Amino acid sequence: MKGWMGKFKALMLLGFIAILLSGCGKENLTALVPKGYGSQSSMDLIILTTLIMLGVFVIVMIIYTIVLIRFRQKKGDNTIPEQVEGNKMLETVWTVIPIILVLIMGIPTVIYTFDLADTSEASNSINVDVTGNQYWWHFEYADDEVVTSQDLYIPTGEKVYLNMLSSDVIHSFWVPTISGKMDVNPENVNTMYIEAHEEGVYWGKCAELCGPSHSLMDFKVIAVSPEEYEQWITDMQSVDPEAVPEDAVAEEGQELFQNNCMGCHAIGSSPAAMGPNLTNFGDRTHFAGFLDPTKENLVEWIKDPESLKPGNQMTGKYDVTEDEAEKIADYLLQLKPSEVTPESAGGLK
């Protein structure tokens, strides 16, 4: 009996810890506080199914308690209880009720599934080609000739269609606060749309195990007003990858970047060969998916990316000194499209 009680207490403790940890997480990385059409649809289904399951549980427990009390064996009563095997009424009830409950849950699920997969408005909406890579995300705004990585800008209140393809293994695109998941496959394009109701920065995750750094394959969806979005598009289109930085050290870093990094990375609308586009690097709140954009972190990343993100494709591609890494970091950190003007960009449009 003692051993059984010990196991029961351990099980209760594990259950309490699991409930406690379920409340942990990042802001804007939860499906329980929906701020987009897709996530609101999912939340509606979660509430519906939870209420049905809770109702079934309560009814079953009530019936169980009544039966346990009313029909328990009385002292001295050895008679056989009335048998209900073959009772057509009971069998009909416990067959029909589950079917009805499944239909109540299933019909809205099918409706939402087809609704979220509807691409009939894609031609009149913003379209972004999304490429999943180990372990980062690449975004191309097809209609605006804007290319970026890791940060996906969208306007609030508008549908943005994502045409997703993987360059290597299967990934899964998931921004839980504003939408559901969609597999990103290497052989076929999957399309979904996202729509944010409020401005904000929403964290996204790869939801498909894709290698040793799968848990670090983070990205962000940045929802801004339609006016801010148009300004961001204009800023990105105005970037001149050849513009010379005002700072002398950053200028040296630019030359080092062009000689060592341009084979894999790009700045501006040119597609990168195999690495993230770094156009808006200085404006990013994180890089490599999870690192704060400090000079120290960036230098460490340039020198030894494998120690920070195992299995990444950047490891071993080039060899630079500490001093060269610092100069490249200075150059990258001053890349801020939001500060680009026709004057600072050499008289660009």
N, C-alpha and C positions, 0 to 999 in steps of 0.2 A: 504493500500500500504506500509505503514511504517513497519508493522509487517512482510510482505513478504520480504522486503529488509533486515530486521534484520536476518531472517532465512537464506536468501541467503548468507549474509556475514559470518554467523556462519558456514555454510556448506563449503564455500570457505576456511575458516580458518582451519577447520578440515581436508580438503583435502590437504592443504599445510603442515600441521603438519604430516599427514600420509606419504606424499612424503619425507619429511625431515627425519622422523624416519626410513624409508625404507633403508636409507643409513647407518644406525648404525649396528654394529655387531662386531664379533670377527674375528681376522685374522685367515685364514684357516678354517672358518666356514661359507662358502658361496657357493652357487651353481653357482654363476656368474663368478667365476674365476676357471674354471675346471683345475685340475691337475692329472686327472686319466681318464681311458678309459670310465668308466660308466658315470662320470660327463660330459665328453666331448660329449658323445652321447646325454645326456639330454640337454646340451647347444645347440647342433645342432638343436634339435627339438624345443627348446624355440625360437631360432632365426627364424626358418622356420615359425612357427605358428604366431609369432609376425609380421613378414613381411607380411604374408597373411592377417591377421586381420587389419593391418595398411593400406594395399592397399585397402581392402574392405571399410574401413572407409573413406578414401580419395575419392574414386570413388562415394560412396553414398553421401558424402557432396557436391561434385561437381555437381552431378545430382540434388540434392536438391536445391542448389543455383540457377542453371539454371532454374529449374521449377518455383522457387519462383519469379524470376525476369521476366522471359519470359511469363509465363502463369498466372500472377496475374490478378485479375479482374480490367478491365479498367473502368474509371469513365463513367457512363452512359450506359455501356454495360451489359445488363441483359440476354444475350443469354446463353443457356446451352452449355458448352464445349462438344466437340466430345467425345463420350464414347468409351472406348477401352476394355470393358468387353468382354471376349471370344476371345480376340486376341491370336491366337495360337502361333504366333511368339514370342510375349512378354512372354507368360506363359512358353514356351519352354526354352527361354533364362534364366529366373529367377529360373527355376528348374534345368537345366543342369549345370549352372555355380556353384551353391553351391555344387552339387554332385562332380564336378571335384575338387573343393577346398578341400572338405572333403577327397577325395581319395589322393590328394597330401599330406595332413597331416597324413592321416591314414596309408598309406602303409609304410612310413619310421618308424612310431611308432611301427607297428607290427613287422617289421624286427628287430629293436633295441630290442624290448621286448624278442623275441625268442633268439636273439644273447646273451643278458645278462643272459638269463636263461639256456644257453647251458652248460652242465656239462660233455661233452664228453672228455675233457682233464683233468678232476679231478684226475684220477688215476696216472697221471704223474706230478702232481703239488703239491704244499703245501696245506695241508688240516688242517683246524682248526675247532674244535668243539666249538661252541659259545653257552653259556647258559645265558639267560636273567633272572635276579633276581630283586626283589624289594630291593634296587634301584642301582644295579651295574651289571657288566658284567664279565663273567668267560670265559677264553680261554684255550683250551687244544690242543697243537700241537701233533696230534695223531701219526705221524710218527717219532717224535723226543723225545717223553716222556718229554715234557716241559709243565708246567702248570703255568699260571699267571692270573692276573685279572686287569681290567681297562686299561692297556696299551697293545695294540696289535702291535707287531713288524712284519713288512713285508719287503721283498726286493723290490727295485724299478724294474720296467720293467718285473715283473713276475706276473702271475695270482695266486691269493691266494683264494682257495675255502673255504667258510664259511658254515658249517652245523649248522643251528641255531634251538634252542629249548628253550622254556621257562620253568622255574621251578614253576611258579605260574600263573600270569595273562598274557594277551597279551601285548607284547612290540613291538617296531619297531626299527630296526637297521638302522642308517642313518649317513653316513659320507659325507655331501653334496659336499665337495671339490673334492672328488675322486670317489664317487659312488652315486647311488640312494638308495631308501628305500626298506626294506624287512621286512614283518611282522614276528614276532617271537612268535609262538604259543605253548601252553602247550601240545598239542596232536600230532602234526606232525612236522617233520623236514623240514624246508625250506632251500634251498641251493642257494647261489649266489656267484659270485666271485668279488673281487676287484683288481684293478691294479693301482699303483701309477706311474706317469711318472717322478716325481721329489722327491728328498729327502726332508723330512720335517715332522713336527708334525701337524697332521690334527685332528681337534676336531670332535667328534661324539656325537650324541644326541639320546635319545629315542624319537621317533616321535609318540608314541601312549600313550594317557593318561592312566597311570597305578597306580595312587595313589597320596597321598598328597605330596610326594617328587619327582614326575615325572620330574619336571623341573630341578632337581639336578642330574638326572641319566646320567651324562656325562662320556665320556671315550675318549681315544686318540688312533689314529692309527699313529704309528711312522714308517715312511718309510726311510730305510737306504740302502746303497749300498749292493749288494749281498755278498761282502766280510765281511762287518760289520755285516750283518745278520748272517752269518755262525759263526762269532766270538761270537755274542750274544747267539746263540744256545749253543755253547760250554761252555760259561760262566754259562748259566742257568743249564746245565747238570752237571756242576762241583760243584754246591752248596751242601754243607753238612749241613743239618738242625741241626746236633748235634755239629757243630764246635763251640768251646768256644771263645767268644769275648776277645780281648786283654784288653779292659777296664773293670775294676772291677765292676763299676756301671752297665754297659751294661750286664755283666755276671749275676748279680743279676736279672736284667730285663729279661734275657733269662729264668731263673728259674721260675720267676713269670709268664712269658708268657706261658711256658709249663704247669704250674699248673692251669692257669685260662683261657687261650685262645685257647689251642690246640684242644678243643672239637669242635670249629667252624672254626678255621683258620688252615692253613698249610704253611709250608715252604719247598721248594723242589718240587718234582714231585708228591707227595702224594695228592690225591684229598681232598679238604676241605669238611667238613660235611655240612656246610650251609653258611659259610662266605667267603670273598675274600681270594685268595691265596696271601701271603705277601712276596714271594720270593725276589722280586726286590724292596722292599718298599723304601729303602734308595735312589734309583735312580729316584724315581718318582717326577714329578714336581707338582703333586696334589694328594690328597687322598680324599676318600669319594666322588670323582667326581668333587669337586669344591674348596677344602680347600688347601691352601699353606702348604707344609710339614714342618712347623716349630714345634719346641718342644711344644710351648705354645698351638698351635692349636691341636696337637696330644693329649696332656694331657687333654684338654677340651673335645675332642671327646671321649676319653676312659672313662672319668668320667660321661659325660652326652650327649651321641650321639643324644638323642631325641630332645634336644634343637637346634641342628644344622641341623638335617635331620629327620623331623617328619615321623613316620611310619616305620622306618628302623627296621630290624629284630635283631639288636644287642642290642637294648634297654632292660634293665632289665635282661640280661643273667648272669651278675656277678657283684660283688661289690668290688671295690678296693679303697684304701686310696690315697690321693694326692701323697704321697711319692712313693707308689707302681706304680701309673700311670706314674710318672716321670721316674722311672727306666725302665718300659716297653717301654716308648717312646725312651729312650736312646738306648735300644737294637734294636728297629725297625729301627731307623734312621741310624744305622751302617750296615744295610743289603744292601750291594751294590754288585751285581753279577759282575759288570764291574771291580771290584777291587779284585775279588776272583782269587787266583792263587793256583797251587798245594801245594805250601808251606804254604800259609795262611789258606788253607782249610784242613790241616792235611794230606797232601800227597795224595789227591784224584787224580783221573785221569785227 
